[in-house]
């Protein structure tokens, strides 16, 4: 089978130059235009086609080992490829928790056997993610864990985090922090804002997020550790990180698409609107957008967190935290941020591809890229997802930008070519 995609604008090198992508028996190759396309190639002329660097998501829950009924390595990485990702970092809330070399190797065997794109596993900060005893950070680093995180749980003890930072500093590894003060949760499950008050829900205060960030920034000043904050959601977090950067601290952060698009008044009493941290106020959303624009927020990650349909069927109060995001991130952000003139396409590529690679040391493979048809408009339908998870707040949203192909290591790991010339 021979196929050719032509008249594509290339955003992987010289911006705006034209390229074609030739695919022969699943292997893809970029060739500069103008190029003669032989008659034996099935030809596709995308309406508004672009070649972008493969996206890198530093915050993905692939659920394997331990929770394959929610997601497995095959479905999770295919979902990533469907969304334009060639690289993902897999979070450690698994069974067994990757807190030692043998436990990390269980996960690595699944990656080696079933992943269709590049997967970089995290090592846990503490044993069993229990926040008490530090994991085998030296062993995990030697086994090439991408960074250390207890994501899903905040490290509550200041001294435990301090010791983790000292050891991570010595190993040249990032501490990637889920910042959540359990003492401030008080049974809440959505943002402590207007929607919660109007509808009788228990709220989670913003201080439960920004308080631990402030604590950790003090520890970064003391230890010199390289530090990255997961999924920031509130205006105070943005300002703390902005000031830390101005001070010269080695700090980066991420947010997620849903925090940039929705505020708490967009919530419905459905599990697909429940995640941790919660969607917060319009003022918080605007602060996050300002952080994207001025560079305070370094990257966008999805926090792709699939659950079973039953686990997400209990409304806001009873459903588990977490939504899927790999297959919707780029089209949502392109439609709402780029097409509306808030940021440029180049900035979105920086947020989704370049900055994550730079901070986490993820290689930029010359044969890792994705092709999007930016002119294609469609409605998000979770029935089309490859993830086992179907819970998304973007269900039914009209977007631009369909992933036509994702190439990883020269292999077309995903393609959906329907616009034949």
PyMOL commands that set and color helices and strands:
alter all, ss='L'
color gray80, all
select helices_A, chain A and resi 73-82+101-114+127-129+137-142+158-171+182-184+194-199+207-223+235-247+257-261+264-266+271-273+282-294+315-318+329-338+345-360+382-384
alter helices_A, ss='H'
color red, helices_A
select strands_A, chain A and resi 2-10+17-24+27-32+42-45+49-53+55-61+85-90+118-121+175-177+190-191+203-204+227-229+251-255+299-300+304-305+369-379+398-408+411-415
alter strands_A, ss='S'
color yellow, strands_A
deselect
rebuild
show_as cartoon
